[in-house]
Amino acid sequence: MSENSVPSPRIASSIGGLPSAVGWAHLLMEDRLRPGDSVIDATCGNGHDTLFLAQLVGSQGRVWAFDVQEAAVVETRRRLAEAGILTATVVHAGHETMAQHVPPERHGQVAGIMFNLGYLPGSDKSVITLTETTLRALSVALDLLAPRGLLTLAVYPGHEGGAQEQQAITQWAAGLSPRHYEVQLLRPINRSASPPECWVVWKR
Ligand SMILES: C[S@@+](CC[C@H](N)C(=O)[O-])C[C@H]1O[C@@H](n2cnc3c(N)ncnc32)[C@H](O)[C@@H]1O
């Protein structure tokens, strides 16, 4: 392939030529979601993923977004308003409560759910996702997910508390029945330290 014919990637990486953990999640969501779908951002933070999901599902779609930090909720609402998005509900609550906020008629109908774990960039690094609530939220999320729906998890084992959460997710993912779920893991393998990982769960 000549240099001139190399296509420029749509999802750039902050660390090199391949997508980051969140970049992989975006690519997969872009591939699978359709206008009109219902989706969940389980950790809205600064609202980048919420906006991305809202734009993918369009004006006929529905988005629910969750965060425990008020600053994250405010920033996500601001970002959505700036983009003219009217289809998203941003909830100031932990993702482990998501089933209480998504109407019962949408349970089992959600096409995509994104978790972007860890701490809010540019904010208080002591507020991180916690293993126990993450696992509870994942269990609820699988119930909300539609057949052929996609759940992605960006996991950051490098920060304090992140390695324990990553181990718990590894155990949780390995325990999912292959009759009901396909699970894949995307991560750099030739880097030292603890690079971010993208976990993907597809419901049969
Ligand atoms: C890596 S950030 C998310 C980045 C975000 N998706 C974005 O696009 O900017 C992780 C977020 O998870 C939030 N968080 C921590 N525990 C949570 C919980 N139990 N439920 C929902 N969000 C939580 C943090 O407050 C933080 O904003």
The ligand as an SDF file (V2000), in Angstrom:
LIG
                    3D

 27 29  0  0  0  0  0  0  0  0999 V2000
  -13.4970    7.8470   32.9100 C   0  0  0  0  0  0  0  0  0  0  0  0
  -14.7950    8.8450   33.5600 S   0  0  0  0  0  0  0  0  0  0  0  0
  -16.0020    8.7890   32.2830 C   0  0  0  0  0  0  0  0  0  0  0  0
  -15.6650    9.5810   31.0480 C   0  0  0  0  0  0  0  0  0  0  0  0
  -16.8720    9.9140   30.2230 C   0  0  0  0  0  0  0  0  0  0  0  0
  -17.5240    8.7590   29.6640 N   0  0  0  0  0  0  0  0  0  0  0  0
  -16.6160   10.9700   29.1620 C   0  0  0  0  0  0  0  0  0  0  0  0
  -16.9500   10.7510   27.9920 O   0  0  0  0  0  0  0  0  0  0  0  0
  -16.0730   12.0250   29.5350 O   0  0  0  0  0  0  0  0  0  0  0  0
  -15.5210    7.8040   34.8100 C   0  0  0  0  0  0  0  0  0  0  0  0
  -16.7250    8.4350   35.4610 C   0  0  0  0  0  0  0  0  0  0  0  0
  -17.3790    7.4400   36.2610 O   0  0  0  0  0  0  0  0  0  0  0  0
  -18.0450    8.1150   37.2970 C   0  0  0  0  0  0  0  0  0  0  0  0
  -18.5170    7.1650   38.3270 N   0  0  0  0  0  0  0  0  0  0  0  0
  -17.8870    6.6910   39.4170 C   0  0  0  0  0  0  0  0  0  0  0  0
  -18.6730    5.8130   40.0850 N   0  0  0  0  0  0  0  0  0  0  0  0
  -19.8520    5.7680   39.4020 C   0  0  0  0  0  0  0  0  0  0  0  0
  -21.0720    5.0710   39.5880 C   0  0  0  0  0  0  0  0  0  0  0  0
  -21.2590    4.2210   40.6190 N   0  0  0  0  0  0  0  0  0  0  0  0
  -22.0690    5.2770   38.7000 N   0  0  0  0  0  0  0  0  0  0  0  0
  -21.9090    6.1390   37.6620 C   0  0  0  0  0  0  0  0  0  0  0  0
  -20.7720    6.8190   37.4240 N   0  0  0  0  0  0  0  0  0  0  0  0
  -19.7500    6.6420   38.2770 C   0  0  0  0  0  0  0  0  0  0  0  0
  -17.0240    9.1370   37.7610 C   0  0  0  0  0  0  0  0  0  0  0  0
  -17.6400   10.1680   38.4950 O   0  0  0  0  0  0  0  0  0  0  0  0
  -16.4370    9.5890   36.4100 C   0  0  0  0  0  0  0  0  0  0  0  0
  -17.0680   10.7560   35.9600 O   0  0  0  0  0  0  0  0  0  0  0  0
  1  2  1  0
  2  3  1  0
  2 10  1  0
  3  4  1  0
  4  5  1  0
  5  6  1  0
  5  7  1  0
  7  8  2  0
  7  9  1  0
 10 11  1  0
 11 12  1  0
 11 26  1  0
 12 13  1  0
 13 14  1  0
 13 24  1  0
 14 15  1  0
 14 23  1  0
 15 16  2  0
 16 17  1  0
 17 18  1  0
 17 23  2  0
 18 19  1  0
 18 20  2  0
 20 21  1  0
 21 22  2  0
 22 23  1  0
 24 25  1  0
 24 26  1  0
 26 27  1  0
M  CHG  2   2   1   9  -1
M  END
$$$$
